[in-house]
Amino acid sequence: MAADLGSPALTGIRRLSALETVRARIALAIELGLLGPGERLPPNGEIARALGVGDITVRRALVSLCEDGVLVRRRGRNGGTSVAPDAPAGRVGAVNAYRESADEVHDLIDHRLVIEAGLVQLVATRRTDEDVDRLRDLVRRMDDAAGWAEFHELDAEFHLAVAASGAPAAASRQYELVLRELYRFYLPYRMSALRASNREHEVLVRAIATRNPDEAAIMTRAHVGDLHRTMFVGLPDVTGS
């Protein structure tokens, strides 16, 4: 099934409202063990930017997940919203729309891999010193990111910055379309996994800085291809459903 980026049909996650997509993405991350019991969620504004929705949508989604027993809310100076100690699985039916979209996600990963592997080879021969400085700064900022929401914003900025560093405008636009479509399926992830992915960003920047297109392409193929295993479509269903 090829991913149609021009006029997507109302199937899978596209049937969901913005509220349901937030509920599903957080609930699925919890069911897969990507967010653990007691883990505190970032501020609403950070979640909204990371998931591409409004603050009000996030607030309503978190309130409803608390009502479902998936999250708990504590007030006061040290309060906030966190994963319930015994969060039940199966309370959010919209999760199924994500599980049913596995073929589409695998297609998008392959589409991204083909475009990005070619882009970085051009970038490695055309980049400027300013491009390299910007990419190195983004890698440092991802190392300093306090949580998954902040990291995700910087990750998106990093990959778009790579594509803008000397690649043809038409190819960059096509890449951005694929990347943004794939990011619609992004879930919160453990910071340890995100830190490991940033080491791969570091290797990619080094290849670009030294004008080594082959190394840049090899790193990109590994980094993007591994999404087949590390995105939710490649993770084991710990709920047993």
PATITOR-338915 format. One record per residue (C-alpha): residue number from 1; x, y, z. Coordinates in steps of 0.25 Angstrom, whole numbers, plus 2048, in hexadecimal, padded with zeros to 3 digits. Layout:
BEGIN
   num   east   north    up
   NUM      X       Y     Z
...
END
This chain:
BEGIN
   num   east   north    up
     1    800     800   800
     2    807     80D   7FB
     3    805     819   804
     4    7FD     824   7FC
     5    802     831   801
     6    7FA     839   7F8
     7    7EC     836   7FC
     8    7EC     82C   807
     9    7DF     824   809
    10    7D8     825   816
    11    7DD     817   81B
    12    7E5     813   828
    13    7E9     81F   830
    14    7E3     829   827
    15    7D5     825   82C
    16    7D9     82A   839
    17    7D7     838   83F
    18    7E2     840   845
    19    7DE     83C   853
    20    7DD     82D   850
    21    7EB     82D   849
    22    7F1     833   856
    23    7EA     829   85F
    24    7EE     81E   855
    25    7FD     822   855
    26    7FF     823   864
    27    7F7     817   867
    28    7FE     80E   85C
    29    80C     813   862
    30    807     80F   870
    31    802     801   86B
    32    80F     7FF   864
    33    817     802   870
    34    81D     80F   86A
    35    818     817   875
    36    819     810   883
    37    810     810   88F
    38    812     81D   897
    39    819     824   88B
    40    816     833   88B
    41    811     839   87E
    42    817     846   878
    43    80F     853   879
    44    803     854   871
    45    809     85E   867
    46    815     855   864
    47    80C     849   861
    48    803     852   858
    49    80F     856   850
    50    815     848   84F
    51    808     842   84B
    52    804     84D   842
    53    7F7     851   849
    54    7F1     85C   851
    55    7F3     85E   860
    56    7E4     85D   863
    57    7E4     84F   85B
    58    7EF     84A   864
    59    7E9     84F   871
    60    7DC     848   86D
    61    7E3     83B   869
    62    7EB     83B   876
    63    7DE     83D   87E
    64    7D7     832   877
    65    7E3     828   879
    66    7E2     82B   888
    67    7D4     828   888
    68    7D7     81B   881
    69    7E1     818   88C
    70    7ED     818   882
    71    7F3     825   888
    72    7F2     82B   895
    73    7F2     83A   899
    74    7F9     840   8A5
    75    7F7     84F   8A9
    76    801     858   8B0
    77    80F     85C   8AE
    78    814     84E   8AB
    79    808     84A   8A4
    80    805     847   896
    81    800     83B   88D
    82    807     82E   88D
    83    804     820   889
    84    7FB     818   893
    85    803     80D   89B
    86    7F9     803   895
    87    7F5     809   888
    88    7EA     800   882
    89    7EC     7FB   873
    90    7E1     7FC   869
    91    7DA     808   86E
    92    7DD     810   862
    93    7D7     80A   856
    94    7DD     814   84C
    95    7EA     80D   84F
    96    7E6     802   845
    97    7E6     80D   83A
    98    7F5     80E   83C
    99    7F7     7FF   83D
   100    7EF     7FD   830
   101    7F8     807   829
   102    805     7FE   829
   103    806     7FC   81A
   104    805     80B   818
   105    80F     80E   822
   106    819     804   81C
   107    817     80A   80E
   108    81A     818   814
   109    826     813   81A
   110    82B     80E   80D
   111    827     81A   805
   112    82F     823   80F
   113    83B     81A   80E
   114    83C     81B   7FF
   115    83B     82A   7FF
   116    843     82D   80B
   117    84F     824   807
   118    850     82B   7FA
   119    84E     839   800
   120    85A     837   80A
   121    863     833   7FF
   122    861     840   7F8
   123    861     848   806
   124    86F     842   809
   125    875     848   7FD
   126    86D     856   7FD
   127    86C     859   80C
   128    872     866   811
   129    879     868   81E
   130    86D     86F   824
   131    864     863   820
   132    86D     85A   828
   133    86E     864   834
   134    85E     864   834
   135    85E     854   834
   136    868     853   83F
   137    860     85D   847
   138    853     855   846
   139    85A     848   84A
   140    85F     84F   856
   141    851     854   859
   142    84B     846   858
   143    855     841   862
   144    850     84C   86B
   145    842     849   869
   146    83A     847   876
   147    82F     83E   870
   148    82A     837   864
   149    821     842   85F
   150    82D     84C   85F
   151    836     842   858
   152    82B     83F   84D
   153    82A     84E   849
   154    83A     84F   848
   155    83A     841   840
   156    830     847   836
   157    838     854   835
   158    845     84C   833
   159    841     843   828
   160    83A     84F   821
   161    847     857   822
   162    84F     84B   81C
   163    846     84B   810
   164    847     85B   80F
   165    857     85A   80F
   166    859     85A   800
   167    84F     850   7FB
   168    846     854   7EF
   169    839     85C   7F3
   170    830     852   7EC
   171    836     846   7F3
   172    836     84D   801
   173    827     850   7FF
   174    824     842   7FC
   175    82D     83D   808
   176    825     846   811
   177    818     841   80D
   178    81C     833   810
   179    823     836   81D
   180    817     83E   822
   181    80D     833   81E
   182    816     829   825
   183    816     832   831
   184    807     831   832
   185    80A     823   838
   186    814     827   842
   187    812     822   850
   188    819     827   85D
   189    826     81E   85F
   190    830     81B   86A
   191    83A     826   86B
   192    845     81B   86B
   193    841     817   85D
   194    840     825   858
   195    84E     828   85E
   196    853     81C   856
   197    84D     821   849
   198    854     82E   84C
   199    862     827   84B
   200    85E     823   83D
   201    85B     832   83A
   202    869     835   83F
   203    86F     82B   835
   204    867     831   82A
   205    86B     83F   82D
   206    87A     83A   82D
   207    878     834   81F
   208    872     841   81A
   209    87D     849   820
   210    888     841   81A
   211    881     841   80D
   212    880     832   80D
   213    873     82F   805
   214    874     81F   806
   215    875     81F   815
   216    86A     829   816
   217    861     820   80D
   218    865     813   815
   219    862     81A   822
   220    854     81F   81D
   221    850     811   818
   222    853     80B   825
   223    84C     817   82D
   224    840     817   825
   225    83F     808   822
   226    83F     805   830
   227    832     80C   832
   228    82C     7FF   82D
   229    830     7F9   83A
   230    830     804   844
   231    823     80B   840
   232    816     806   846
   233    814     7FD   83A
   234    820     7F5   83D
   235    81E     7F4   84C
   236    818     7E8   854
   237    80A     7EA   859
   238    80C     7E9   868
   239    7FE     7E8   86A
   240    7FC     7DB   864
   241    7F0     7DF   85C
END
